[in-house]
Amino acid sequence: MEDEAPQDDSRRDWDWDDAYVGDGSETTPLDEQLLADVLGLVPGRALDLGCGAGGNAIGLAQRGWQVTGIDISTKAIASARQSADSAGIDIFFEVADVTTWEPHDEYDLVLSSYALPPQGSQRVAALAVARNALAPGGILVVGEFDATAMSWGKRSDFVTLEEMIKAVEGLEAIRIESVATKPHDHGDHGSTPNHGELRAVIAVARRPVA
Ligand SMILES: C[S@@+](CC[C@H](N)C(=O)[O-])C[C@H]1O[C@@H](n2cnc3c(N)ncnc32)[C@H](O)[C@@H]1O
């Protein structure tokens, strides 16, 4: 009997454009829980991978960061651009796939805010792009819902603490924890479901300087 091919859930069975209107109305404020460790730092170059409607990118730019935001959804980037323009903020936004994107620069902050592809080869690729984009001394911040506490969705869409500890091996860990979190607000368009305690795994780690 032939071996079964290894399962790879990386490909989503929906289009991210369906999650956005594209008019800026989904843009929400910066996530202070996720970005707590970097808000006091001297601002530098920041990369937001899977930036969605641009709330974190805009919040970082308002705090002095020079921000690049990447998202696979044309509508998400349209929203992000519209909101940045309305706020009078200059951010480089690009429609691109974070699993194959090649950085134009190296970054002092690389962020993935609830934007990792599902477990499998696409997630591995996205995490490699994120790590490779870090400047020496740069900080990686990854936040994703904790699979062990989810009452909805597919487990492979989320992460475990153990997975994130492995994902930042070789970097200097600053904070890796599973914490209670709130449902995500989608601006004028409701929020993520909340059928019980919602938890997030937050991993913050620094690329060694040498
Ligand atoms: C749950 S939303 C989070 C958006 C934003 N980071 C935030 O925290 O509000 C996930 C985002 O990741 C983007 N995304 C998913 N897979 C992607 C990929 N392979 N390349 C680029 N963006 C991707 C989606 O289009 C979506 O905007």
The ligand as an SDF file (V2000), in Angstrom:
LIG
                    3D

 27 29  0  0  0  0  0  0  0  0999 V2000
   -7.1900   38.0400   10.5910 C   0  0  0  0  0  0  0  0  0  0  0  0
   -6.5620   39.1670    9.4200 S   0  0  0  0  0  0  0  0  0  0  0  0
   -5.4710   40.1650   10.4240 C   0  0  0  0  0  0  0  0  0  0  0  0
   -5.2010   41.4880    9.8110 C   0  0  0  0  0  0  0  0  0  0  0  0
   -4.2880   42.4210   10.6250 C   0  0  0  0  0  0  0  0  0  0  0  0
   -2.9540   41.9030   10.7370 N   0  0  0  0  0  0  0  0  0  0  0  0
   -4.8580   42.6880   11.9850 C   0  0  0  0  0  0  0  0  0  0  0  0
   -4.2600   42.2810   12.9910 O   0  0  0  0  0  0  0  0  0  0  0  0
   -5.9290   43.3230   12.0350 O   0  0  0  0  0  0  0  0  0  0  0  0
   -5.4000   38.1530    8.4920 C   0  0  0  0  0  0  0  0  0  0  0  0
   -4.7920   38.9110    7.3310 C   0  0  0  0  0  0  0  0  0  0  0  0
   -3.7430   38.1330    6.7750 O   0  0  0  0  0  0  0  0  0  0  0  0
   -3.8000   38.2570    5.3690 C   0  0  0  0  0  0  0  0  0  0  0  0
   -3.1340   37.0890    4.7830 N   0  0  0  0  0  0  0  0  0  0  0  0
   -3.4710   35.7920    4.9490 C   0  0  0  0  0  0  0  0  0  0  0  0
   -2.6260   35.0020    4.2490 N   0  0  0  0  0  0  0  0  0  0  0  0
   -1.7540   35.8320    3.6300 C   0  0  0  0  0  0  0  0  0  0  0  0
   -0.6560   35.6220    2.7590 C   0  0  0  0  0  0  0  0  0  0  0  0
   -0.2770   34.3910    2.3870 N   0  0  0  0  0  0  0  0  0  0  0  0
    0.0290   36.6960    2.3130 N   0  0  0  0  0  0  0  0  0  0  0  0
   -0.3460   37.9470    2.6700 C   0  0  0  0  0  0  0  0  0  0  0  0
   -1.3890   38.2060    3.4990 N   0  0  0  0  0  0  0  0  0  0  0  0
   -2.0760   37.1610    3.9730 C   0  0  0  0  0  0  0  0  0  0  0  0
   -5.2790   38.3330    5.0550 C   0  0  0  0  0  0  0  0  0  0  0  0
   -5.5740   38.8880    3.7980 O   0  0  0  0  0  0  0  0  0  0  0  0
   -5.7820   39.1790    6.2130 C   0  0  0  0  0  0  0  0  0  0  0  0
   -5.7670   40.5370    5.8880 O   0  0  0  0  0  0  0  0  0  0  0  0
  1  2  1  0
  2  3  1  0
  2 10  1  0
  3  4  1  0
  4  5  1  0
  5  6  1  0
  5  7  1  0
  7  8  2  0
  7  9  1  0
 10 11  1  0
 11 12  1  0
 11 26  1  0
 12 13  1  0
 13 14  1  0
 13 24  1  0
 14 15  1  0
 14 23  1  0
 15 16  2  0
 16 17  1  0
 17 18  1  0
 17 23  2  0
 18 19  1  0
 18 20  2  0
 20 21  1  0
 21 22  2  0
 22 23  1  0
 24 25  1  0
 24 26  1  0
 26 27  1  0
M  CHG  2   2   1   9  -1
M  END
$$$$
